[in-house]
Amino acid sequence: MSDSHSKPSSIQLQMFPICSICFAVRGNLRGAKMDFGKTKDDLKSLQSIGQIIGEFLRPLDYEHCK
């Protein structure tokens, strides 16, 4: 019988849950990185919109103060 069809060793059986946890954690990390990137882009857009609104309101404020 070849080694690939042999019974798993006790070390292999102990490593299986650890490997599956690592795989799940990597997947969660990948998702978190994607969410972080989207949030970062959304904040940049919000900041740009805030600057545009501020530039629009600045002349109106000067007229109001006169």
N, C-alpha and C positions, 0 to 999 in steps of 0.2 A: 504494500500500500504506500502511496506517495505521501509526502509531508503535508501537502495542501488539503488532503482529505482526512488527516489525523484529528484526533480529539483535541479541542482547545486546552491549553495548559491553564493552571490556576491563575497565573499572572495575566494571561490574556482575558480570562473571565473577570478579573479584578479591574483591568484597564477599560473594559467596554463601557461601564457607566461613566467613567471619567471622560472618555472620548466623546460620548454622546452629550455630556454636559458642555464640553468645550465647543462642540459643533453648535449647540443651541446658543451659547454665549456669543460666539462669533456672528451668528445671524442677528441676534439682538443688537450687537454693536454696529453692524452694518446698517440696520434700520435707524438706530439713534443718530448715526452720522448723517444719514439722508435727511432726517427730520431737522437736525441742527443746521444743515446747509440751507434748507428751505426757510427756516426761521430767520437765519442771517440775511438771506435775500429779501424777505418780507420787511425786516427792520430797515434795511437800506432804502427800500422803496418808500416806506413810511417817512423816513427822514427827508428824502427828496421832496415828497409831497408837502411836508411841513415847511421846508425852505421856500417852496414856491408860494405857499399860502402866506408866509411871513413877508415875502417880497411884495406880494399884492396888497397886504394890509398896511404896510409901512407908510405909503403915501396917503392912505386914508386917515391914518392916525395923525400925520402932520397937518392935514387939512382941518381935522377936528380940533387940534390944539390952537389954531390961529384965531 
